[in-house]
Amino acid sequence: MSHSTSEYNELDEPKPAQTSFFLWMNENREKFYEPGMTQADVAKAAGAEWRRMPESEKAKWGQKSAEDKERFAQELSEQRERQHEAE
């Protein structure tokens, strides 16, 4: 089941980690948007750019993704600890 950010806050669930592509996409989305484009069009344009990107550049985003995964694991552990204490 998919949750919006506000639903994660209400459920006390950590926001899941993002992939390197989505971190990059979120930071660069405006670069690909033109009036009249759908989200699918923007995603296609960004995906094409991502595929052309050198691996060295992708690695930078991979590192950010790894850091986000660590954040998620830590927050999930803390959340489970709080739930266990509440029982």
Contacts in CASP RR format, 6 or more apart in sequence:
PFRMAT RR
TARGET T0000
AUTHOR 0000-0000-0000
METHOD contacts of the structure
MODEL  1
MSHSTSEYNELDEPKPAQTSFFLWMNENREKFYEPGMTQADVAKAAGAEW
RRMPESEKAKWGQKSAEDKERFAQELSEQRERQHEAE
3 11 0 8 1.000
3 13 0 8 1.000
5 15 0 8 1.000
7 13 0 8 1.000
8 14 0 8 1.000
8 15 0 8 1.000
12 79 0 8 1.000
12 82 0 8 1.000
13 79 0 8 1.000
14 71 0 8 1.000
14 72 0 8 1.000
14 75 0 8 1.000
14 76 0 8 1.000
14 79 0 8 1.000
15 72 0 8 1.000
15 75 0 8 1.000
16 72 0 8 1.000
17 65 0 8 1.000
17 68 0 8 1.000
17 69 0 8 1.000
17 71 0 8 1.000
17 72 0 8 1.000
18 26 0 8 1.000
18 65 0 8 1.000
18 68 0 8 1.000
19 65 0 8 1.000
20 58 0 8 1.000
20 61 0 8 1.000
20 62 0 8 1.000
20 64 0 8 1.000
20 65 0 8 1.000
21 47 0 8 1.000
21 50 0 8 1.000
21 61 0 8 1.000
23 61 0 8 1.000
23 62 0 8 1.000
23 64 0 8 1.000
23 65 0 8 1.000
23 68 0 8 1.000
24 50 0 8 1.000
24 61 0 8 1.000
25 43 0 8 1.000
25 46 0 8 1.000
25 47 0 8 1.000
25 50 0 8 1.000
28 46 0 8 1.000
28 49 0 8 1.000
29 42 0 8 1.000
29 46 0 8 1.000
32 42 0 8 1.000
32 45 0 8 1.000
32 46 0 8 1.000
32 49 0 8 1.000
33 42 0 8 1.000
37 45 0 8 1.000
50 58 0 8 1.000
END
